[in-house]
């Protein structure tokens, strides 16, 4: 039996432990929230949300998906038209410091360099970085499609790409006064592609791990940590997890090739699949990440506590906590969250159920 399947089975069998039996200290675990950075016009509303909602909920980690919503000085042509200024960012930093919330900015690296029929800012300005230049954007995007186009990737072996990418990382981590950076690295479908003159047909796991380690070393040299999504490190075929929450394009063996300093954000949205144990046993600190289903979020929190309760001391600090993910805009989320009765299976409803699970620990 595949080792991942064995690990998952063991954790599923142990999940019969009731919450009453779990009596561990959860104060040091991550209670996280991941959302797109707000637009400048909604900055004050978002700051009030931090003060009035995230702080009482016990949030201690805020991952902001910034991407190009910042007025970069190093490459201003990459910034969105209506992007946050350095002064805007300092207001976010101030409120988070006041309440001891670690703020971690994110820029999607490697994958997610396009959406539907449009390139992202990096490939728009630097089209030479495109891993698949011969894959053209359709006028009307549909999935699936003959080209297997979900999102474009940049070529990790392009000789100029890291000069740009590392400048952005350095600038944004400095602006946010951050000790960590989230690089995304999820849902990378184009890697080692036959069209690429540099990495065609090379080992995909090696290409992926080399890029992760390249980013991690750059951050470590600047005294910072790397966070990333974990889906490309799970064998999606043998586990039945599939091509989205796991990898079916050969990147998953990279789990044995990347630095153990990397923090893994392990996202599962429809089931509380216990792959956090897999990452922990491989030596990584891991954060479980829900989306829209509150019962999944609560189960992930219970699993984290149970894993700590039933683990040896070296493993206990690997089960890091839970982070709510939000994939709508900050503005849209706040509208839903402020609705007294949000619709079921929304990000807002899920987050409120996760907060209830956290509150129950204090009773």
Order of alpha helices (4+ residues) and beta strands (2+ residues): alpha-beta-alpha-beta-alpha-beta-beta-beta-alpha-alpha-beta-alpha-beta-beta-alpha-beta-alpha-alpha-beta-alpha-alpha
